[in-house]
Amino acid sequence: MKKLLFIALLLTLASGSAIGQGQQGYGQGPGGHGQPGAGHGGSPGNPADRLTELLGLDEAQAAEIAAIFEQNQLLREEERERARLENCDIRANTHDQILAVLTPAQAELFEEHQANRDAMRRAFEEMRQERHGGNFGSGRGLQDCDG
């Protein structure tokens, strides 16, 4: 447990110093091993690279820590997907409960309102993607529950 807290503290300190510097650090650019961009993934802010530099890890330790980060990233992605699906279920249930309270005329207006809102969300998402190029931010919170 203490080891986990120590690693979390180191990550916090390492990421804070990288943000504070506002520049690419060792192991974060496009170069080879020991150069900016070296390491696991070569992405700026890679925690395995930061720990490798900070703690002076050997290759075996760096590889093991990179695998830990990768495994935990997959777990986080799975958890996000489970939460997204659960949110979709909650939204569908809420929608059904609202419809059960409404008169047929009100239900028709409600469905029309929902369709207009969904169309506006999609239009906004398309505009945002065009403006920022590609999938910048990937439309967080605007995913369809159908897939």
N, CA, C and O of each residue as an XYZ file, in Angstrom:
588
protein
N       0.823     -1.187      0.000
C       0.000      0.000      0.000
C       0.871      1.256      0.000
O       0.604      2.206     -0.737
N       1.905      1.253      0.826
C       2.811      2.396      0.869
C       3.512      2.573     -0.470
O       3.757      3.694     -0.917
N       3.833      1.439     -1.106
C       4.499      1.472     -2.395
C       3.592      2.132     -3.438
O       4.054      2.931     -4.253
N       2.297      1.791     -3.406
C       1.326      2.355     -4.326
C       1.182      3.861     -4.115
O       1.131      4.624     -5.079
N       1.118      4.282     -2.866
C       1.028      5.699     -2.553
C       2.280      6.446     -3.006
O       2.197      7.569     -3.505
N       3.430      5.818     -2.827
C       4.688      6.416     -3.251
C       4.708      6.612     -4.766
O       5.126      7.663     -5.253
N       4.256      5.602     -5.507
C       4.221      5.701     -6.969
C       3.236      6.784     -7.395
O       3.522      7.561     -8.307
N       2.071      6.838     -6.735
C       1.082      7.871     -7.054
C       1.657      9.261     -6.794
O       1.450     10.182     -7.584
N       2.373      9.406     -5.694
C       3.001     10.679     -5.371
C       4.035     11.055     -6.423
O       4.101     12.202     -6.864
N       4.836     10.082     -6.817
C       5.852     10.344     -7.840
C       5.206     10.743     -9.158
O       5.683     11.654     -9.835
N       4.134     10.071     -9.523
C       3.439     10.424    -10.759
C       2.891     11.843    -10.696
O       2.982     12.601    -11.661
N       2.330     12.186     -9.563
C       1.793     13.531     -9.386
C       2.897     14.566     -9.502
O       2.741     15.578    -10.186
N       4.000     14.315     -8.841
C       5.124     15.247     -8.904
C       5.694     15.335    -10.315
O       5.991     16.424    -10.806
N       5.844     14.188    -10.958
C       6.410     14.169    -12.304
C       5.502     14.885    -13.288
O       5.976     15.665    -14.113
N       4.196     14.629    -13.210
C       3.291     15.296    -14.142
C       3.206     16.782    -13.842
O       3.099     17.593    -14.762
N       3.251     17.146    -12.580
C       3.224     18.566    -12.218
C       4.430     19.303    -12.745
O       4.306     20.430    -13.224
N       5.592     18.690    -12.666
C       6.788     19.365    -13.160
C       6.783     19.443    -14.679
O       7.267     20.421    -15.247
N       6.240     18.425    -15.347
C       6.162     18.453    -16.810
C       5.205     19.542    -17.269
O       5.483     20.245    -18.240
N       4.084     19.686    -16.580
C       3.129     20.732    -16.923
C       3.731     22.098    -16.632
O       3.582     23.034    -17.417
N       4.405     22.203    -15.507
C       5.017     23.468    -15.121
C       6.065     23.937    -16.108
O       6.214     25.137    -16.336
N       6.790     23.005    -16.693
C       7.819     23.377    -17.648
C       7.221     23.799    -18.975
O       7.790     24.627    -19.687
N       6.038     23.214    -19.318
C       5.366     23.581    -20.551
C       6.163     23.253    -21.801
O       6.009     23.922    -22.822
N       7.012     22.236    -21.740
C       7.808     21.847    -22.882
C       8.001     20.348    -22.875
O       7.725     19.674    -21.883
N       8.487     19.827    -24.013
C       8.746     18.400    -24.051
C       9.931     18.072    -23.163
O      10.944     18.771    -23.146
N       9.769     17.000    -22.438
C      10.863     16.577    -21.576
C      11.567     15.372    -22.147
O      11.256     14.910    -23.245
N      12.496     14.881    -21.407
C      13.253     13.697    -21.775
C      12.289     12.553    -22.040
O      11.417     12.276    -21.216
N      12.434     11.886    -23.180
C      11.617     10.723    -23.487
C      10.237     11.060    -23.994
O       9.356     10.201    -23.979
N      10.012     12.313    -24.454
C       8.663     12.667    -24.841
C       8.523     13.159    -26.277
O       7.411     13.511    -26.668
N       9.531     13.205    -27.049
C       9.422     13.675    -28.423
C       9.577     12.538    -29.404
O       9.339     11.385    -29.045
N       9.973     12.831    -30.651
C      10.027     11.801    -31.674
C      11.338     11.018    -31.775
O      11.481     10.242    -32.720
N      12.282     11.166    -30.882
C      13.608     10.547    -31.024
C      13.681      9.099    -30.584
O      12.656      8.459    -30.346
N      14.903      8.583    -30.476
C      15.144      7.201    -30.082
C      15.357      7.059    -28.595
O      15.151      8.017    -27.850
N      15.769      5.876    -28.137
C      15.951      5.600    -26.713
C      16.985      6.548    -26.117
O      18.066      6.747    -26.673
N      16.628      7.125    -24.978
C      17.539      8.059    -24.333
C      17.453      9.456    -24.911
O      18.125     10.377    -24.446
N      16.627      9.604    -25.921
C      16.434     10.891    -26.573
C      14.986     11.325    -26.364
O      14.141     10.516    -25.980
N      14.703     12.592    -26.614
C      13.307     12.995    -26.544
C      12.460     12.107    -27.450
O      12.793     11.902    -28.617
N      11.369     11.584    -26.909
C      10.481     10.729    -27.682
C      10.720      9.268    -27.478
O       9.949      8.453    -27.984
N      11.745      8.895    -26.766
C      12.042      7.489    -26.553
C      11.048      6.894    -25.585
O      10.402      7.608    -24.818
N      10.933      5.611    -25.626
C      10.175      4.946    -24.582
C       8.925      4.292    -25.080
O       8.816      3.917    -26.248
N       7.988      4.159    -24.187
C       6.795      3.362    -24.398
C       5.674      4.233    -24.911
O       4.993      4.899    -24.131
N       5.475      4.236    -26.232
C       4.421      5.022    -26.807
C       4.907      6.365    -27.314
O       4.318      6.902    -28.252
N       5.946      6.925    -26.741
C       6.507      8.183    -27.201
C       5.561      9.363    -27.080
O       5.795     10.403    -27.696
N       4.497      9.227    -26.300
C       3.557     10.333    -26.190
C       3.998     11.268    -25.076
O       4.551     10.829    -24.068
N       3.749     12.570    -25.264
C       4.111     13.515    -24.205
C       3.396     13.153    -22.913
O       2.205     12.843    -22.912
N       4.122     13.196    -21.837
C       3.513     12.928    -20.551
C       3.366     11.460    -20.224
O       2.617     11.114    -19.311
N       4.049     10.590    -20.930
C       3.961      9.161    -20.657
C       4.501      8.894    -19.257
O       5.677      9.141    -18.990
N       3.644      8.385    -18.349
C       4.086      8.214    -16.968
C       5.220      7.192    -16.818
O       6.070      7.346    -15.941
N       5.243      6.163    -17.649
C       6.329      5.181    -17.558
C       7.668      5.842    -17.903
O       8.684      5.563    -17.266
N       7.665      6.706    -18.900
C       8.890      7.426    -19.271
C       9.329      8.361    -18.152
O      10.513      8.453    -17.827
N       8.356      9.052    -17.569
C       8.708      9.973    -16.486
C       9.297      9.222    -15.305
O      10.279      9.667    -14.711
N       8.700      8.077    -14.958
C       9.239      7.302    -13.842
C      10.608      6.731    -14.171
O      11.484      6.656    -13.309
N      10.787      6.328    -15.423
C      12.089      5.801    -15.843
C      13.166      6.854    -15.627
O      14.240      6.562    -15.101
N      12.871      8.063    -16.033
C      13.847      9.144    -15.863
C      14.012      9.508    -14.385
O      15.131      9.634    -13.886
N      12.898      9.672    -13.704
C      12.933     10.121    -12.316
C      13.631      9.135    -11.395
O      14.417      9.527    -10.533
N      13.337      7.845    -11.583
C      13.858      6.827    -10.672
C      15.083      6.097    -11.205
O      15.678      5.280    -10.501
N      15.459      6.389    -12.442
C      16.608      5.710    -13.030
C      16.353      4.222    -13.213
O      17.208      3.396    -12.892
N      15.186      3.882    -13.723
C      14.816      2.469    -13.887
C      15.652      1.818    -14.974
O      16.031      2.459    -15.954
N      15.936      0.524    -14.786
C      16.600     -0.205    -15.862
C      15.529     -0.636    -16.871
O      14.337     -0.423    -16.647
N      15.958     -1.239    -17.977
C      15.019     -1.594    -19.054
C      13.947     -2.564    -18.588
O      12.786     -2.429    -18.975
N      14.309     -3.535    -17.770
C      13.335     -4.523    -17.294
C      12.279     -3.858    -16.413
O      11.087     -4.135    -16.547
N      12.723     -2.981    -15.510
C      11.780     -2.267    -14.642
C      10.874     -1.358    -15.468
O       9.665     -1.296    -15.243
N      11.473     -0.657    -16.423
C      10.691      0.256    -17.267
C       9.637     -0.515    -18.057
O       8.499     -0.066    -18.184
N      10.017     -1.671    -18.583
C       9.073     -2.486    -19.347
C       7.946     -2.992    -18.457
O       6.784     -3.001    -18.863
N       8.288     -3.410    -17.248
C       7.289     -3.915    -16.319
C       6.311     -2.810    -15.902
O       5.103     -3.037    -15.830
N       6.835     -1.630    -15.633
C       5.982     -0.499    -15.251
C       5.119     -0.065    -16.428
O       3.946      0.261    -16.248
N       5.684     -0.057    -17.624
C       4.892      0.296    -18.809
C       3.740     -0.693    -18.990
O       2.630     -0.296    -19.342
N       4.003     -1.984    -18.748
C       2.946     -3.003    -18.858
C       1.870     -2.774    -17.808
O       0.686     -2.968    -18.086
N       2.257     -2.370    -16.616
C       1.280     -2.070    -15.552
C       0.384     -0.916    -15.980
O      -0.837     -0.993    -15.842
N       0.986      0.158    -16.500
C       0.195      1.297    -16.955
C      -0.747      0.901    -18.085
O      -1.907      1.311    -18.116
N      -0.228      0.095    -19.018
C      -1.044     -0.329    -20.159
C      -2.229     -1.183    -19.694
O      -3.357     -0.985    -20.146
N      -1.969     -2.122    -18.797
C      -3.029     -2.987    -18.278
C      -4.094     -2.154    -17.561
O      -5.290     -2.371    -17.751
N      -3.656     -1.209    -16.744
C      -4.608     -0.381    -16.014
C      -5.357      0.570    -16.931
O      -6.507      0.910    -16.653
N      -4.732      1.007    -18.017
C      -5.430      1.826    -19.007
C      -6.560      1.021    -19.629
O      -7.656      1.545    -19.827
N      -6.310     -0.243    -19.938
C      -7.359     -1.104    -20.497
C      -8.500     -1.279    -19.502
O      -9.667     -1.275    -19.894
N      -8.179     -1.433    -18.232
C      -9.215     -1.560    -17.207
C     -10.057     -0.287    -17.124
O     -11.276     -0.355    -16.974
N      -9.405      0.874    -17.223
C     -10.143      2.146    -17.186
C     -11.067      2.272    -18.393
O     -12.204      2.728    -18.265
N     -10.578      1.868    -19.565
C     -11.409      1.929    -20.772
C     -12.612      1.012    -20.659
O     -13.717      1.380    -21.060
N     -12.405     -0.191    -20.112
C     -13.522     -1.113    -19.908
C     -14.534     -0.523    -18.933
O     -15.742     -0.639    -19.142
N     -14.047      0.104    -17.876
C     -14.948      0.709    -16.891
C     -15.734      1.867    -17.503
O     -16.924      2.020    -17.228
N     -15.076      2.687    -18.335
C     -15.782      3.780    -19.012
C     -16.886      3.234    -19.911
O     -17.985      3.787    -19.958
N     -16.594      2.156    -20.619
C     -17.605      1.565    -21.506
C     -18.775      1.014    -20.698
O     -19.930      1.187    -21.086
N     -18.486      0.349    -19.575
C     -19.567     -0.147    -18.714
C     -20.422      1.013    -18.212
O     -21.650      0.922    -18.196
N     -19.778      2.094    -17.807
C     -20.509      3.269    -17.313
C     -21.346      3.888    -18.427
O     -22.479      4.311    -18.196
N     -20.788      3.942    -19.638
C     -21.539      4.495    -20.776
C     -22.788      3.674    -21.034
O     -23.869      4.226    -21.239
N     -22.643      2.352    -21.025
C     -23.797      1.483    -21.259
C     -24.832      1.622    -20.147
O     -26.036      1.618    -20.403
N     -24.358      1.744    -18.921
C     -25.274      1.924    -17.797
C     -26.022      3.253    -17.932
O     -27.221      3.324    -17.664
N     -25.312      4.303    -18.348
C     -25.959      5.595    -18.583
C     -27.016      5.493    -19.665
O     -28.090      6.084    -19.547
N     -26.720      4.751    -20.714
C     -27.693      4.552    -21.784
C     -28.948      3.862    -21.247
O     -30.066      4.246    -21.592
N     -28.767      2.864    -20.418
C     -29.910      2.177    -19.810
C     -30.724      3.130    -18.942
O     -31.954      3.113    -18.980
N     -30.044      3.954    -18.167
C     -30.730      4.911    -17.287
C     -31.520      5.915    -18.131
O     -32.671      6.223    -17.823
N     -30.889      6.424    -19.203
C     -31.591      7.371    -20.079
C     -32.829      6.739    -20.696
O     -33.896      7.353    -20.727
N     -32.688      5.514    -21.185
C     -33.828      4.829    -21.804
C     -34.948      4.616    -20.786
O     -36.122      4.812    -21.101
N     -34.586      4.220    -19.580
C     -35.567      4.011    -18.523
C     -36.266      5.325    -18.167
O     -37.485      5.355    -18.003
N     -35.503      6.398    -18.048
C     -36.070      7.712    -17.749
C     -37.048      8.127    -18.847
O     -38.147      8.608    -18.571
N     -36.629      7.934    -20.086
C     -37.463      8.275    -21.239
C     -38.787      7.509    -21.178
O     -39.857      8.090    -21.360
N     -38.706      6.212    -20.921
C     -39.917      5.380    -20.838
C     -40.825      5.812    -19.686
O     -42.047      5.840    -19.831
N     -40.225      6.147    -18.542
C     -41.021      6.587    -17.393
C     -41.730      7.908    -17.686
O     -42.883      8.092    -17.298
N     -41.047      8.827    -18.369
C     -41.668     10.100    -18.725
C     -42.828      9.862    -19.680
O     -43.910     10.421    -19.501
N     -42.603      9.033    -20.695
C     -43.674      8.744    -21.657
C     -44.906      8.139    -20.975
O     -46.034      8.409    -21.388
N     -44.703      7.337    -19.951
C     -45.813      6.698    -19.248
C     -46.693      7.724    -18.530
O     -47.868      7.454    -18.279
N     -46.150      8.880    -18.202
C     -46.899      9.915    -17.483
C     -47.665     10.823    -18.453
O     -48.688     11.400    -18.084
N     -47.182     10.949    -19.669
C     -47.720     11.925    -20.616
C     -48.956     11.421    -21.365
O     -49.164     10.221    -21.545
N     -49.760     12.390    -21.791
C     -50.876     12.074    -22.682
C     -50.288     11.795    -24.065
O     -49.128     12.129    -24.309
N     -51.047     11.200    -24.966
C     -50.522     10.967    -26.328
C     -50.049     12.248    -27.019
O     -49.022     12.230    -27.697
N     -50.770     13.349    -26.862
C     -50.352     14.611    -27.494
C     -49.051     15.119    -26.868
O     -48.154     15.582    -27.571
N     -48.961     15.028    -25.552
C     -47.733     15.449    -24.867
C     -46.559     14.554    -25.252
O     -45.440     15.030    -25.446
N     -46.823     13.266    -25.360
C     -45.771     12.320    -25.737
C     -45.229     12.642    -27.123
O     -44.028     12.541    -27.371
N     -46.146     13.037    -28.038
C     -45.713     13.395    -29.386
C     -44.812     14.633    -29.352
O     -43.782     14.674    -30.026
N     -45.206     15.640    -28.565
C     -44.377     16.841    -28.418
C     -43.035     16.510    -27.764
O     -41.997     17.037    -28.164
N     -43.063     15.644    -26.768
C     -41.832     15.234    -26.075
C     -40.884     14.547    -27.050
O     -39.692     14.854    -27.082
N     -41.411     13.619    -27.847
C     -40.573     12.900    -28.819
C     -39.995     13.865    -29.852
O     -38.839     13.736    -30.255
N     -40.803     14.828    -30.273
C     -40.321     15.828    -31.224
C     -39.195     16.655    -30.604
O     -38.177     16.920    -31.245
N     -39.392     17.055    -29.354
C     -38.358     17.810    -28.633
C     -37.070     16.992    -28.531
O     -35.980     17.517    -28.756
N     -37.196     15.717    -28.194
C     -36.017     14.845    -28.070
C     -35.294     14.723    -29.410
O     -34.065     14.772    -29.462
N     -36.055     14.566    -30.492
C     -35.447     14.438    -31.825
C     -34.717     15.722    -32.201
O     -33.614     15.673    -32.747
N     -35.328     16.878    -31.910
C     -34.679     18.164    -32.205
C     -33.399     18.319    -31.389
O     -32.376     18.772    -31.903
N     -33.463     17.944    -30.133
C     -32.287     18.045    -29.266
C     -31.157     17.143    -29.774
O     -29.996     17.552    -29.807
N     -31.503     15.928    -30.166
C     -30.491     15.004    -30.688
C     -29.877     15.534    -31.983
O     -28.671     15.419    -32.200
N     -30.718     16.117    -32.842
C     -30.217     16.683    -34.101
C     -29.264     17.843    -33.825
O     -28.235     17.978    -34.487
N     -29.610     18.680    -32.846
C     -28.733     19.801    -32.488
C     -27.405     19.292    -31.937
O     -26.352     19.836    -32.267
N     -27.443     18.276    -31.118
C     -26.207     17.704    -30.576
C     -25.316     17.173    -31.686
O     -24.108     17.412    -31.700
N     -25.922     16.457    -32.609
C     -25.133     15.895    -33.717
C     -24.534     17.008    -34.580
O     -23.370     16.940    -34.976
N     -25.344     18.037    -34.865
C     -24.851     19.157    -35.675
C     -23.707     19.864    -34.955
O     -22.706     20.219    -35.578
N     -23.850     20.069    -33.662
C     -22.794     20.706    -32.890
C     -21.526     19.861    -32.924
O     -20.428     20.390    -33.094
N     -21.678     18.550    -32.764
C     -20.522     17.653    -32.773
C     -19.808     17.701    -34.122
O     -18.579     17.751    -34.172
N     -20.576     17.684    -35.220
C     -19.970     17.757    -36.556
C     -19.226     19.080    -36.743
O     -18.111     19.110    -37.264
N     -19.860     20.171    -36.311
C     -19.236     21.486    -36.433
C     -17.951     21.540    -35.602
O     -16.938     22.069    -36.058
N     -17.993     21.000    -34.397
C     -16.828     21.011    -33.523
C     -15.699     20.197    -34.133
O     -14.537     20.602    -34.079
N     -16.035     19.052    -34.711
C     -15.001     18.216    -35.326
C     -14.387     18.903    -36.536
O     -13.176     18.832    -36.743
N     -15.211     19.566    -37.332
C     -14.683     20.298    -38.484
C     -13.774     21.434    -38.031
O     -12.712     21.664    -38.611
N     -14.192     22.124    -37.012
C     -13.439     23.280    -36.523
C     -12.105     22.886    -35.916
O     -11.094     23.556    -36.123
N     -12.111     21.794    -35.165
C     -10.895     21.369    -34.467
C     -10.157     20.266    -35.213
O      -9.094     19.829    -34.772
N     -10.690     19.823    -36.306
C     -10.030     18.806    -37.104
C     -10.094     17.433    -36.484
O      -9.679     17.240    -35.341
N     -10.606     16.487    -37.224
C     -10.634     15.090    -36.773
C     -11.514     14.875    -35.576
O     -12.600     15.443    -35.468
N     -11.028     14.040    -34.669
C     -11.842     13.655    -33.514
C     -11.336     14.312    -32.238
O     -11.250     13.659    -31.198
N     -11.007     15.569    -32.306
C     -10.537     16.320    -31.142
C     -11.541     16.177    -30.011
O     -12.669     16.657    -30.119
N     -11.147     15.527    -28.936
C     -12.037     15.338    -27.799
C     -13.026     14.219    -27.975
O     -13.624     13.764    -27.001
N     -13.216     13.763    -29.204
C     -14.043     12.609    -29.520
C     -15.465     12.708    -28.984
O     -16.064     11.681    -28.665
N     -16.015     13.892    -28.876
C     -17.421     14.069    -28.545
C     -17.846     13.498    -27.218
O     -18.915     12.895    -27.122
N     -17.048     13.668    -26.201
C     -17.382     13.142    -24.892
C     -18.768     13.553    -24.467
O     -19.129     14.727    -24.540
N     -19.546     12.584    -24.022
C     -20.872     12.873    -23.529
C     -21.925     12.917    -24.617
O     -23.112     13.032    -24.312
N     -21.527     12.830    -25.879
C     -22.482     12.904    -26.973
C     -22.603     11.579    -27.711
O     -23.141     11.541    -28.818
N     -22.123     10.510    -27.134
C     -22.170      9.237    -27.818
C     -23.606      8.757    -27.941
O     -24.445      9.010    -27.077
N     -23.862      8.062    -29.033
C     -25.165      7.428    -29.198
C     -25.218      6.193    -28.318
O     -24.219      5.497    -28.137
N     -26.380      5.935    -27.781
C     -26.546      4.735    -26.971
C     -26.790      3.518    -27.844
O     -26.827      2.391    -27.351
N     -26.957      3.743    -29.133
C     -27.201      2.619    -30.044
C     -25.919      1.922    -30.461
O     -25.971      0.836    -31.038
N     -24.777      2.518    -30.184
C     -23.574      1.828    -30.606
C     -22.347      2.606    -30.519
O     -21.273      2.106    -30.855
